[in-house]
């Protein structure tokens, strides 16, 4: 049995490790040159927040300790207002649970090393998929030395949101897709270390919420921070509206005043780092002819506002591996079972990621939001295991995303009912006092 994995990114490399453990011959094809041999593309890092779902997938394959050695735990959000004191908001009711900042490039390199070291795995770089016959597994790749034709019993597309495998399935009319782009983009800045130390608290994910836009910053092992601006792509106060150094400096002094003295390359980063797109990919089905399948972002790319893109892709790998176990290694049955189990969950986290963008951008600086979060944490302490916030269920458990969504909706209905009862009792009590007075 030969398996071709198209895409040597995070999900593709982890998938190769899992498949090698099953004794399969696995060939990984990547369109880029070997990322370990070159310089990372400027402004394209987007640090990852690895949480329990990703850690669980790494743990099962014996890679958790190696990957997490350079991770930096973030136990909450640090809110930066335009003026006034900072506000730290812990992620969990006990303040102990953390998501973990890690470099995408460093993680990819670690997983590439693990995949290449796994028995039966070969990795080819500079191979861009240009043709695929889903019925036979025949593939054509364009390489620096010309076209290469090959065939595999099973072809798995792990090649990201712009998946060439998905494109080939679309060309054969085997699937349908929808692409929903936000009218927001992202651009990166850098806050370097100051005298060899972090310029900001490294134990938090820093957020500058500004209503219609925001910026976040995650710590790096070299004591720098990678900042990512999420701004509208058009209109005033957008990427399109700032083009001169003077305008850039003025905008940041007005809206992000504490960043300016910490980011000496701010203007250069802003002018030369690219603007990336943000969107959601949905498609169906995720497999064709029982021999071609999609996994990770190739099947269900989401916006990054819950930090679940990589975690979700890693969880895909775990579920596919379990489906292969349950179906006795039948790829046709396993791919269908995998899609049935994961499609609802992928749709759920896509929806929750969009909702979390609104929360991070608009709500976290609100006194009402802080009050509600405080009530949630008190409920979690009073009702351990019975009331759990959506953030904790998503980030600190492996409860299926769709189940999280259903549970949280039930909790919200119960809370709303309890609030209505309390409000009614308060009104009745006040009315009684007025009558007695």
Secondary structure as GFF3:
##gff-version 3
##sequence-region A 1 437
A	DSSP	beta_strand	2	6	.	.	.	ID=ss1
A	DSSP	alpha_helix	10	21	.	.	.	ID=ss2
A	DSSP	beta_strand	25	29	.	.	.	ID=ss3
A	DSSP	three_ten_helix	35	37	.	.	.	ID=ss4
A	DSSP	beta_strand	48	50	.	.	.	ID=ss5
A	DSSP	alpha_helix	52	60	.	.	.	ID=ss6
A	DSSP	alpha_helix	64	68	.	.	.	ID=ss7
A	DSSP	beta_strand	72	74	.	.	.	ID=ss8
A	DSSP	beta_strand	76	79	.	.	.	ID=ss9
A	DSSP	beta_strand	87	90	.	.	.	ID=ss10
A	DSSP	beta_strand	99	102	.	.	.	ID=ss11
A	DSSP	alpha_helix	104	117	.	.	.	ID=ss12
A	DSSP	beta_strand	121	124	.	.	.	ID=ss13
A	DSSP	beta_strand	128	133	.	.	.	ID=ss14
A	DSSP	beta_strand	138	143	.	.	.	ID=ss15
A	DSSP	beta_strand	146	151	.	.	.	ID=ss16
A	DSSP	beta_strand	154	157	.	.	.	ID=ss17
A	DSSP	alpha_helix	164	171	.	.	.	ID=ss18
A	DSSP	beta_strand	176	191	.	.	.	ID=ss19
A	DSSP	beta_strand	205	209	.	.	.	ID=ss20
A	DSSP	beta_strand	214	219	.	.	.	ID=ss21
A	DSSP	beta_strand	225	232	.	.	.	ID=ss22
A	DSSP	three_ten_helix	239	241	.	.	.	ID=ss23
A	DSSP	alpha_helix	245	255	.	.	.	ID=ss24
A	DSSP	alpha_helix	257	260	.	.	.	ID=ss25
A	DSSP	alpha_helix	266	272	.	.	.	ID=ss26
A	DSSP	beta_strand	276	284	.	.	.	ID=ss27
A	DSSP	beta_strand	287	288	.	.	.	ID=ss28
A	DSSP	beta_strand	292	294	.	.	.	ID=ss29
A	DSSP	alpha_helix	297	300	.	.	.	ID=ss30
A	DSSP	alpha_helix	309	326	.	.	.	ID=ss31
A	DSSP	alpha_helix	331	358	.	.	.	ID=ss32
A	DSSP	pi_helix	359	363	.	.	.	ID=ss33
A	DSSP	alpha_helix	367	382	.	.	.	ID=ss34
A	DSSP	alpha_helix	390	395	.	.	.	ID=ss35
A	DSSP	alpha_helix	401	436	.	.	.	ID=ss36
###
